[in-house]
Amino acid sequence: MRWILVLVLAAASAWTGAACDDSGDGDGDADLDVDSDVDADADADTDADTDADTDVDGDTDTDGDVDGDADGDIDGDVDGDADGDVDGDVDGDADGDGDADGGYCPGYELPAEPCRTEGECTGAAEMCLAPGTVLCGRCRPAERTCASDADCAAGAVCVEYVPSCSCGDGPSSMCLGDCRVDPTVCGDEQPCGPDGVCVPLDCTMFGVSCPASASCDPASEAADARGCVRRSCTADSDCDCGACVLGLCHDGPGFCSPPVP
């Protein structure tokens, strides 16, 4: 009699399970896995992607992508963009500044021995020089080939200029084409003056601008040939782009060089 009762209870239990689970896996749901949910993926999370979160991307990061992090992109980092670095911008570098060249201004080329301060130059007697610095050995004394337009051939005018590495003994002079006769002498941007000499470009002129991190102030003693004054700085972050070199913002780091003989 006892064995008959056991068989009856076992049959009743089997019938009850079959009524709740018609999939044949015995887990109480209606799919074909054994995790007691209804998503058919065997992971117990009620989605359909075989992981343990509640999205449908097959990873475990809960952001809906497939890279295993939680930033919503698919590049495998954790910064929320899609460039593969971890700086929060989308330029593919790792400096956090939003550009694509390490933070340098457009057109800048990194020298072989970059520097920002004198202490970064390790060679014998090397100095740190700002980008664009012209290296001078012996200074160049003034050379005057004309004193006035009368000393020049027809269609030319006498032009004074200060050469690079000047000794400071006054301007040099030379005969150049008269821009009133030949408009191509000054190029497309530089205006021709009433004396036939090209007018130097100045940041106060329409269409002439100063570099990044520089302001137009021709009256300043620190102004360059175009009247631009570079911003003072103590770190690269003080500059719009580029680098802080010897206390001023430039397009990028300076360069190390020994003195020129």
C-alpha positions in Angstrom: 0.0 0.0 0.0 2.9 2.4 0.9 4.5 1.8 -2.5 1.2 2.5 -4.3 0.9 5.9 -2.5 4.5 6.9 -3.4 3.9 6.1 -7.1 0.6 8.2 -7.0 2.4 11.2 -5.5 5.3 11.0 -8.0 2.8 10.9 -10.9 0.9 13.9 -9.5 4.2 15.9 -9.2 5.2 15.1 -12.7 1.8 16.1 -14.0 1.9 19.4 -12.1 5.4 20.3 -13.6 4.3 19.5 -17.1 1.3 21.7 -16.7 3.5 24.7 -15.8 6.4 23.9 -18.1 5.7 22.5 -21.5 9.3 23.0 -22.8 10.6 19.7 -21.3 13.5 21.3 -19.4 11.9 21.1 -16.0 12.6 24.8 -14.9 9.1 26.0 -14.6 9.1 28.4 -17.6 8.1 28.0 -21.2 11.5 28.2 -23.0 14.1 25.6 -23.7 16.8 26.7 -21.2 17.1 25.9 -17.5 17.2 29.3 -15.9 13.6 29.9 -14.9 13.1 33.0 -17.0 11.4 33.3 -20.3 14.1 34.6 -22.7 15.5 31.4 -23.9 19.1 32.4 -23.4 20.2 30.4 -20.2 21.4 33.5 -18.3 18.5 34.2 -15.8 18.2 37.9 -16.7 15.0 38.1 -18.8 16.7 39.4 -22.0 17.8 37.4 -25.0 21.5 38.0 -25.3 23.2 35.2 -23.2 24.9 37.6 -20.8 24.0 38.7 -17.2 22.7 42.2 -17.8 19.5 43.6 -19.1 20.5 44.9 -22.5 20.7 42.9 -25.7 24.3 43.4 -26.9 25.9 40.2 -25.6 28.3 41.9 -23.1 28.0 42.7 -19.4 28.3 46.5 -19.4 24.6 47.6 -19.4 25.2 50.3 -22.0 23.9 48.7 -25.1 27.2 48.3 -27.0 29.5 45.4 -27.5 32.9 46.5 -26.0 32.6 45.5 -22.3 32.7 49.0 -20.8 29.9 51.3 -19.7 30.3 54.4 -21.8 27.9 53.8 -24.6 30.4 53.7 -27.4 32.1 50.8 -29.1 35.8 51.6 -28.8 36.7 49.7 -25.7 37.7 52.6 -23.5 35.7 54.4 -20.8 35.6 58.0 -22.0 32.2 58.1 -23.8 33.6 59.0 -27.2 34.6 56.7 -30.1 38.2 57.4 -30.8 39.9 54.6 -28.9 41.7 56.8 -26.4 40.7 57.8 -22.8 40.8 61.6 -23.0 37.2 62.5 -23.5 37.6 64.1 -26.9 37.2 62.6 -30.3 40.5 63.3 -32.0 42.4 60.0 -31.4 45.1 61.5 -29.2 45.5 61.3 -25.5 45.7 65.0 -24.5 42.1 65.9 -23.7 42.2 69.1 -25.8 39.9 68.2 -28.7 42.4 68.4 -31.5 44.2 65.7 -33.4 47.9 66.6 -33.2 48.8 66.5 -29.5 47.6 70.0 -28.8 49.8 71.9 -31.3 48.4 74.7 -33.5 47.6 73.9 -37.1 50.7 73.8 -39.4 53.2 73.3 -36.5 55.9 70.7 -37.0 57.6 69.2 -34.0 61.4 69.7 -34.0 63.9 66.9 -33.3 64.7 68.2 -29.9 61.6 70.0 -28.5 61.7 72.1 -25.4 59.7 74.5 -23.3 62.4 75.6 -20.9 66.2 75.9 -20.9 66.4 73.0 -18.4 65.0 70.6 -21.1 68.1 71.0 -23.3 70.8 68.6 -22.3 73.4 69.1 -25.0 76.6 71.0 -24.4 75.8 74.8 -24.3 72.3 74.2 -25.8 69.6 76.8 -25.5 65.9 76.5 -25.8 64.6 78.7 -28.5 61.1 79.7 -29.4 59.6 78.2 -32.7 60.6 80.3 -35.7 63.7 81.8 -34.1 66.4 82.6 -36.6 69.8 81.3 -35.5 72.4 84.0 -35.9 76.1 83.6 -35.8 78.0 86.7 -36.5 75.8 89.7 -37.0 75.2 91.2 -40.4 76.3 94.8 -40.8 74.0 97.1 -42.8 74.4 97.0 -46.6 73.1 100.0 -48.5 73.0 99.6 -52.3 70.9 102.8 -52.8 70.1 106.0 -51.1 67.1 107.0 -53.1 64.9 106.0 -56.1 67.3 107.9 -58.3 69.9 105.2 -57.6 67.7 102.5 -59.1 66.8 101.6 -62.6 63.5 102.6 -64.2 60.5 100.8 -62.7 62.3 100.3 -59.4 62.4 102.0 -56.0 64.9 102.2 -53.2 63.6 100.2 -50.2 65.0 100.1 -46.7 64.8 97.0 -44.5 66.3 95.5 -41.4 67.9 92.1 -42.2 67.9 89.1 -40.0 70.7 89.0 -37.5 71.4 92.7 -38.0 74.3 94.3 -36.1 72.0 97.2 -35.2 74.0 99.7 -37.2 71.0 101.0 -39.2 68.8 99.7 -42.0 70.0 98.1 -45.2 68.7 99.2 -48.6 68.1 97.7 -52.0 66.3 98.4 -55.2 63.0 96.5 -55.7 60.3 96.7 -58.4 57.9 99.6 -58.1 54.5 98.0 -57.2 52.7 100.9 -58.9 54.3 99.7 -62.1 54.1 95.9 -61.4 51.2 95.0 -59.0 52.6 91.5 -58.6 55.5 92.7 -56.6 53.5 92.8 -53.4 51.5 89.6 -53.9 47.8 89.2 -53.4 47.5 90.2 -49.8 50.0 93.0 -49.3 48.9 96.5 -50.4 51.0 98.8 -52.5 51.9 102.1 -50.9 51.8 105.5 -52.6 55.6 105.5 -52.9 55.7 102.3 -54.8 56.9 100.3 -51.8 54.8 97.4 -50.5 53.1 98.3 -47.2 54.1 95.9 -44.4 51.3 93.7 -43.2 49.8 94.8 -39.9 47.2 93.1 -37.7 45.1 96.3 -37.9 44.5 95.7 -41.6 41.4 93.9 -42.8 42.0 90.2 -43.2 45.2 90.1 -41.2 45.0 88.2 -38.0 47.4 87.3 -35.1 48.3 83.7 -34.3 46.4 81.7 -31.6 47.0 83.0 -28.1 48.2 86.4 -29.4 46.5 89.9 -29.5 46.9 92.8 -31.8 48.8 95.6 -30.2 51.2 97.3 -32.6 52.1 99.9 -30.1 53.5 97.3 -27.7 57.3 96.9 -27.4 56.7 93.2 -27.4 54.8 93.2 -30.7 56.2 91.2 -33.6 56.5 92.5 -37.2 52.7 92.2 -37.7 51.9 94.0 -34.4 50.9 90.9 -32.6 51.8 90.2 -28.9 51.9 86.7 -27.6 50.1 85.8 -24.4 52.2 85.2 -21.3 51.8 81.7 -19.8 53.1 79.3 -17.2 51.7 76.1 -18.7 50.4 74.8 -22.0 46.9 75.0 -20.7 47.2 78.8 -20.6 47.3 78.8 -24.4 44.5 78.2 -26.9 46.7 75.7 -28.6 50.4 75.0 -28.9 52.8 75.2 -25.9 54.1 77.6 -23.3 57.7 78.2 -24.3 59.9 80.4 -22.2 56.9 82.1 -20.7 55.0 82.8 -23.9 52.4 80.9 -25.9 53.6 79.5 -29.2 52.3 77.1 -31.9 54.2 74.3 -30.2 57.3 73.5 -28.3 60.6 75.3 -29.1 63.8 73.7 -30.1 67.2 73.0 -28.5 70.3 74.4 -30.2 73.8 75.2 -29.4 75.1 78.7 -30.2 75.9 79.3 -33.8 79.5 80.1 -34.4 
